[in-house]
Amino acid sequence: MSDQVIRLIYPESLLSVPVINQLIRRYDLTVNILRAQIGGGQRWMEVQLDGNPIVIDEAIKWLKDQGIQVED
């Protein structure tokens, strides 16, 4: 098991999509939301992903494919 902290920057079009829920169900990861700012022109969330490092890498690729910018 491993954990990684990343920042997710959402496009406005995905604000009403349950991306974190889909991420947890699809990849069986533990997701801890550390901080977030949604609104006022800000659309980001810092999360800690806990799980298999290979699965975390796949999950990050999936997030990017959804249109979310991912920063380490």
N, CA, C and O atoms as CSV, one atom per row, in Angstrom:
chain,resi,resn,atom,element,x,y,z
A,1,MET,N,N,0.844,-1.185,0.000
A,1,MET,CA,C,0.000,0.000,0.000
A,1,MET,C,C,0.885,1.243,0.000
A,1,MET,O,O,1.980,1.262,0.562
A,2,SER,N,N,0.376,2.254,-0.638
A,2,SER,CA,C,1.103,3.498,-0.787
A,2,SER,C,C,0.096,4.633,-0.768
A,2,SER,O,O,-1.097,4.423,-0.987
A,3,ASP,N,N,0.583,5.837,-0.503
A,3,ASP,CA,C,-0.319,6.977,-0.623
A,3,ASP,C,C,0.375,8.084,-1.392
A,3,ASP,O,O,1.601,8.194,-1.400
A,4,GLN,N,N,-0.441,8.897,-2.034
A,4,GLN,CA,C,0.059,9.999,-2.851
A,4,GLN,C,C,-0.905,11.166,-2.725
A,4,GLN,O,O,-2.121,10.988,-2.794
A,5,VAL,N,N,-0.361,12.353,-2.541
A,5,VAL,CA,C,-1.175,13.569,-2.464
A,5,VAL,C,C,-1.087,14.281,-3.808
A,5,VAL,O,O,0.001,14.531,-4.328
A,6,ILE,N,N,-2.261,14.602,-4.358
A,6,ILE,CA,C,-2.325,15.298,-5.640
A,6,ILE,C,C,-3.345,16.422,-5.558
A,6,ILE,O,O,-4.227,16.420,-4.699
A,7,ARG,N,N,-3.208,17.373,-6.460
A,7,ARG,CA,C,-4.199,18.444,-6.593
A,7,ARG,C,C,-4.956,18.221,-7.888
A,7,ARG,O,O,-4.355,18.029,-8.945
A,8,LEU,N,N,-6.267,18.248,-7.801
A,8,LEU,CA,C,-7.145,18.097,-8.962
A,8,LEU,C,C,-7.720,19.459,-9.306
A,8,LEU,O,O,-8.315,20.125,-8.458
A,9,ILE,N,N,-7.541,19.868,-10.546
A,9,ILE,CA,C,-8.092,21.138,-11.004
A,9,ILE,C,C,-9.186,20.821,-12.025
A,9,ILE,O,O,-8.923,20.301,-13.109
A,10,TYR,N,N,-10.398,21.146,-11.648
A,10,TYR,CA,C,-11.576,20.765,-12.422
A,10,TYR,C,C,-11.932,21.794,-13.480
A,10,TYR,O,O,-11.863,22.996,-13.226
A,11,PRO,N,N,-12.316,21.328,-14.674
A,11,PRO,CA,C,-12.969,22.250,-15.606
A,11,PRO,C,C,-14.400,22.495,-15.113
A,11,PRO,O,O,-14.989,21.638,-14.453
A,12,GLU,N,N,-14.931,23.619,-15.423
A,12,GLU,CA,C,-16.279,23.954,-14.940
A,12,GLU,C,C,-17.320,22.921,-15.365
A,12,GLU,O,O,-18.293,22.688,-14.648
A,13,SER,N,N,-17.121,22.311,-16.511
A,13,SER,CA,C,-18.095,21.335,-17.029
A,13,SER,C,C,-18.203,20.076,-16.164
A,13,SER,O,O,-19.178,19.335,-16.293
A,14,LEU,N,N,-17.238,19.818,-15.296
A,14,LEU,CA,C,-17.270,18.608,-14.468
A,14,LEU,C,C,-17.684,18.850,-13.025
A,14,LEU,O,O,-17.678,17.919,-12.220
A,15,LEU,N,N,-18.044,20.080,-12.684
A,15,LEU,CA,C,-18.368,20.372,-11.293
A,15,LEU,C,C,-19.572,19.597,-10.779
A,15,LEU,O,O,-19.652,19.317,-9.583
A,16,SER,N,N,-20.496,19.250,-11.640
A,16,SER,CA,C,-21.681,18.513,-11.193
A,16,SER,C,C,-21.558,17.003,-11.417
A,16,SER,O,O,-22.520,16.266,-11.201
A,17,VAL,N,N,-20.387,16.541,-11.846
A,17,VAL,CA,C,-20.148,15.114,-12.080
A,17,VAL,C,C,-19.499,14.509,-10.830
A,17,VAL,O,O,-18.539,15.078,-10.310
A,18,PRO,N,N,-20.002,13.364,-10.333
A,18,PRO,CA,C,-19.441,12.761,-9.119
A,18,PRO,C,C,-18.121,12.020,-9.392
A,18,PRO,O,O,-18.055,10.796,-9.281
A,19,VAL,N,N,-17.090,12.767,-9.744
A,19,VAL,CA,C,-15.816,12.182,-10.167
A,19,VAL,C,C,-15.158,11.387,-9.034
A,19,VAL,O,O,-14.655,10.288,-9.269
A,20,ILE,N,N,-15.155,11.918,-7.823
A,20,ILE,CA,C,-14.508,11.229,-6.705
A,20,ILE,C,C,-15.231,9.917,-6.408
A,20,ILE,O,O,-14.588,8.900,-6.149
A,21,ASN,N,N,-16.538,9.935,-6.444
A,21,ASN,CA,C,-17.316,8.710,-6.257
A,21,ASN,C,C,-16.947,7.675,-7.323
A,21,ASN,O,O,-16.712,6.511,-7.001
A,22,GLN,N,N,-16.895,8.088,-8.567
A,22,GLN,CA,C,-16.532,7.178,-9.656
A,22,GLN,C,C,-15.116,6.649,-9.476
A,22,GLN,O,O,-14.856,5.473,-9.732
A,23,LEU,N,N,-14.205,7.505,-9.040
A,23,LEU,CA,C,-12.817,7.111,-8.807
A,23,LEU,C,C,-12.723,6.022,-7.741
A,23,LEU,O,O,-12.027,5.024,-7.929
A,24,ILE,N,N,-13.412,6.209,-6.639
A,24,ILE,CA,C,-13.394,5.234,-5.550
A,24,ILE,C,C,-13.973,3.899,-6.012
A,24,ILE,O,O,-13.390,2.846,-5.749
A,25,ARG,N,N,-15.102,3.935,-6.690
A,25,ARG,CA,C,-15.753,2.692,-7.141
A,25,ARG,C,C,-14.940,1.973,-8.208
A,25,ARG,O,O,-14.816,0.749,-8.179
A,26,ARG,N,N,-14.387,2.727,-9.146
A,26,ARG,CA,C,-13.666,2.139,-10.275
A,26,ARG,C,C,-12.327,1.533,-9.851
A,26,ARG,O,O,-11.931,0.484,-10.359
A,27,TYR,N,N,-11.630,2.195,-8.918
A,27,TYR,CA,C,-10.263,1.784,-8.581
A,27,TYR,C,C,-10.100,1.270,-7.149
A,27,TYR,O,O,-8.991,0.909,-6.757
A,28,ASP,N,N,-11.157,1.230,-6.374
A,28,ASP,CA,C,-11.124,0.706,-5.012
A,28,ASP,C,C,-10.006,1.365,-4.198
A,28,ASP,O,O,-9.230,0.688,-3.524
A,29,LEU,N,N,-9.941,2.684,-4.275
A,29,LEU,CA,C,-8.948,3.451,-3.532
A,29,LEU,C,C,-9.605,4.115,-2.330
A,29,LEU,O,O,-10.813,4.347,-2.309
A,30,THR,N,N,-8.788,4.412,-1.340
A,30,THR,CA,C,-9.233,5.266,-0.250
A,30,THR,C,C,-8.851,6.692,-0.637
A,30,THR,O,O,-7.692,6.965,-0.949
A,31,VAL,N,N,-9.822,7.593,-0.615
A,31,VAL,CA,C,-9.588,8.982,-0.998
A,31,VAL,C,C,-9.888,9.868,0.203
A,31,VAL,O,O,-11.001,9.866,0.730
A,32,ASN,N,N,-8.888,10.620,0.625
A,32,ASN,CA,C,-9.026,11.557,1.726
A,32,ASN,C,C,-8.938,12.969,1.149
A,32,ASN,O,O,-7.906,13.354,0.601
A,33,ILE,N,N,-10.013,13.733,1.272
A,33,ILE,CA,C,-10.012,15.110,0.788
A,33,ILE,C,C,-9.338,15.975,1.853
A,33,ILE,O,O,-9.842,16.108,2.968
A,34,LEU,N,N,-8.205,16.555,1.499
A,34,LEU,CA,C,-7.421,17.341,2.443
A,34,LEU,C,C,-7.869,18.797,2.492
A,34,LEU,O,O,-7.959,19.391,3.567
A,35,ARG,N,N,-8.147,19.368,1.321
A,35,ARG,CA,C,-8.653,20.741,1.231
A,35,ARG,C,C,-9.216,20.935,-0.170
A,35,ARG,O,O,-8.864,20.221,-1.108
A,36,ALA,N,N,-10.092,21.911,-0.284
A,36,ALA,CA,C,-10.705,22.172,-1.584
A,36,ALA,C,C,-11.204,23.607,-1.640
A,36,ALA,O,O,-11.499,24.225,-0.617
A,37,GLN,N,N,-11.288,24.113,-2.847
A,37,GLN,CA,C,-11.884,25.431,-3.092
A,37,GLN,C,C,-12.698,25.311,-4.373
A,37,GLN,O,O,-12.150,25.190,-5.469
A,38,ILE,N,N,-13.999,25.347,-4.212
A,38,ILE,CA,C,-14.895,25.280,-5.358
A,38,ILE,C,C,-15.783,26.522,-5.282
A,38,ILE,O,O,-16.539,26.697,-4.327
A,39,GLY,N,N,-15.687,27.359,-6.275
A,39,GLY,CA,C,-16.473,28.587,-6.285
A,39,GLY,C,C,-15.565,29.804,-6.274
A,39,GLY,O,O,-14.387,29.711,-5.931
A,40,GLY,N,N,-16.115,30.927,-6.647
A,40,GLY,CA,C,-15.341,32.153,-6.688
A,40,GLY,C,C,-14.196,32.090,-7.690
A,40,GLY,O,O,-13.150,32.706,-7.487
A,41,GLY,N,N,-14.397,31.352,-8.758
A,41,GLY,CA,C,-13.368,31.217,-9.781
A,41,GLY,C,C,-12.359,30.112,-9.503
A,41,GLY,O,O,-11.518,29.811,-10.350
A,42,GLN,N,N,-12.436,29.506,-8.325
A,42,GLN,CA,C,-11.519,28.419,-7.962
A,42,GLN,C,C,-12.234,27.082,-8.129
A,42,GLN,O,O,-13.407,26.951,-7.783
A,43,ARG,N,N,-11.514,26.080,-8.668
A,43,ARG,CA,C,-12.105,24.751,-8.859
A,43,ARG,C,C,-11.027,23.691,-8.631
A,43,ARG,O,O,-10.645,22.987,-9.565
A,44,TRP,N,N,-10.543,23.576,-7.412
A,44,TRP,CA,C,-9.489,22.605,-7.153
A,44,TRP,C,C,-9.766,21.834,-5.858
A,44,TRP,O,O,-10.533,22.267,-4.997
A,45,MET,N,N,-9.118,20.690,-5.760
A,45,MET,CA,C,-9.252,19.841,-4.590
A,45,MET,C,C,-7.925,19.113,-4.387
A,45,MET,O,O,-7.370,18.561,-5.337
A,46,GLU,N,N,-7.416,19.107,-3.166
A,46,GLU,CA,C,-6.233,18.321,-2.843
A,46,GLU,C,C,-6.693,17.053,-2.146
A,46,GLU,O,O,-7.425,17.106,-1.157
A,47,VAL,N,N,-6.260,15.916,-2.667
A,47,VAL,CA,C,-6.682,14.633,-2.131
A,47,VAL,C,C,-5.472,13.742,-1.884
A,47,VAL,O,O,-4.434,13.879,-2.531
A,48,GLN,N,N,-5.632,12.832,-0.938
A,48,GLN,CA,C,-4.638,11.804,-0.684
A,48,GLN,C,C,-5.247,10.491,-1.165
A,48,GLN,O,O,-6.306,10.072,-0.698
A,49,LEU,N,N,-4.555,9.849,-2.110
A,49,LEU,CA,C,-4.996,8.560,-2.631
A,49,LEU,C,C,-4.192,7.470,-1.930
A,49,LEU,O,O,-2.964,7.532,-1.888
A,50,ASP,N,N,-4.878,6.478,-1.382
A,50,ASP,CA,C,-4.222,5.393,-0.665
A,50,ASP,C,C,-4.599,4.077,-1.330
A,50,ASP,O,O,-5.779,3.762,-1.482
A,51,GLY,N,N,-3.577,3.308,-1.728
A,51,GLY,CA,C,-3.829,2.023,-2.378
A,51,GLY,C,C,-2.575,1.503,-3.053
A,51,GLY,O,O,-1.468,1.962,-2.772
A,52,ASN,N,N,-2.754,0.560,-3.930
A,52,ASN,CA,C,-1.656,-0.020,-4.698
A,52,ASN,C,C,-1.082,1.057,-5.627
A,52,ASN,O,O,-1.837,1.732,-6.326
A,53,PRO,N,N,0.264,1.225,-5.640
A,53,PRO,CA,C,0.863,2.284,-6.475
A,53,PRO,C,C,0.525,2.163,-7.963
A,53,PRO,O,O,0.367,3.179,-8.640
A,54,ILE,N,N,0.415,0.966,-8.470
A,54,ILE,CA,C,0.059,0.775,-9.885
A,54,ILE,C,C,-1.373,1.228,-10.129
A,54,ILE,O,O,-1.667,1.855,-11.147
A,55,VAL,N,N,-2.253,0.914,-9.200
A,55,VAL,CA,C,-3.655,1.325,-9.318
A,55,VAL,C,C,-3.771,2.845,-9.199
A,55,VAL,O,O,-4.570,3.459,-9.905
A,56,ILE,N,N,-2.986,3.452,-8.318
A,56,ILE,CA,C,-2.994,4.914,-8.191
A,56,ILE,C,C,-2.583,5.552,-9.511
A,56,ILE,O,O,-3.204,6.523,-9.945
A,57,ASP,N,N,-1.548,5.022,-10.153
A,57,ASP,CA,C,-1.122,5.559,-11.456
A,57,ASP,C,C,-2.230,5.434,-12.500
A,57,ASP,O,O,-2.448,6.356,-13.286
A,58,GLU,N,N,-2.932,4.294,-12.512
A,58,GLU,CA,C,-4.052,4.098,-13.444
A,58,GLU,C,C,-5.171,5.096,-13.146
A,58,GLU,O,O,-5.780,5.650,-14.061
A,59,ALA,N,N,-5.432,5.316,-11.866
A,59,ALA,CA,C,-6.488,6.247,-11.466
A,59,ALA,C,C,-6.147,7.675,-11.899
A,59,ALA,O,O,-7.022,8.410,-12.358
A,60,ILE,N,N,-4.891,8.065,-11.756
A,60,ILE,CA,C,-4.469,9.405,-12.175
A,60,ILE,C,C,-4.618,9.560,-13.690
A,60,ILE,O,O,-5.055,10.607,-14.169
A,61,LYS,N,N,-4.262,8.535,-14.429
A,61,LYS,CA,C,-4.456,8.575,-15.885
A,61,LYS,C,C,-5.945,8.739,-16.217
A,61,LYS,O,O,-6.303,9.521,-17.097
A,62,TRP,N,N,-6.797,8.012,-15.521
A,62,TRP,CA,C,-8.240,8.097,-15.745
A,62,TRP,C,C,-8.743,9.520,-15.452
A,62,TRP,O,O,-9.540,10.069,-16.213
A,63,LEU,N,N,-8.270,10.113,-14.344
A,63,LEU,CA,C,-8.678,11.478,-14.014
A,63,LEU,C,C,-8.310,12.437,-15.138
A,63,LEU,O,O,-9.118,13.279,-15.532
A,64,LYS,N,N,-7.093,12.312,-15.651
A,64,LYS,CA,C,-6.649,13.164,-16.757
A,64,LYS,C,C,-7.504,12.938,-17.997
A,64,LYS,O,O,-7.842,13.887,-18.705
A,65,ASP,N,N,-7.852,11.686,-18.259
A,65,ASP,CA,C,-8.704,11.370,-19.417
A,65,ASP,C,C,-10.091,11.990,-19.270
A,65,ASP,O,O,-10.751,12.269,-20.271
A,66,GLN,N,N,-10.538,12.208,-18.037
A,66,GLN,CA,C,-11.844,12.832,-17.802
A,66,GLN,C,C,-11.803,14.340,-18.032
A,66,GLN,O,O,-12.848,14.985,-18.118
A,67,GLY,N,N,-10.593,14.909,-18.133
A,67,GLY,CA,C,-10.457,16.340,-18.352
A,67,GLY,C,C,-10.013,17.111,-17.126
A,67,GLY,O,O,-10.053,18.341,-17.109
A,68,ILE,N,N,-9.586,16.386,-16.094
A,68,ILE,CA,C,-9.120,17.011,-14.858
A,68,ILE,C,C,-7.613,17.167,-14.930
A,68,ILE,O,O,-6.900,16.224,-15.272
A,69,GLN,N,N,-7.133,18.349,-14.609
A,69,GLN,CA,C,-5.687,18.584,-14.545
A,69,GLN,C,C,-5.190,18.052,-13.203
A,69,GLN,O,O,-5.777,18.351,-12.162
A,70,VAL,N,N,-4.109,17.260,-13.219
A,70,VAL,CA,C,-3.574,16.655,-12.004
A,70,VAL,C,C,-2.164,17.188,-11.760
A,70,VAL,O,O,-1.301,17.125,-12.635
A,71,GLU,N,N,-1.949,17.715,-10.552
A,71,GLU,CA,C,-0.633,18.206,-10.152
A,71,GLU,C,C,-0.148,17.408,-8.955
A,71,GLU,O,O,-0.921,17.093,-8.051
A,72,ASP,N,N,1.146,17.082,-8.956
A,72,ASP,CA,C,1.729,16.364,-7.804
A,72,ASP,C,C,2.068,17.324,-6.701
A,72,ASP,O,O,2.566,16.910,-5.654
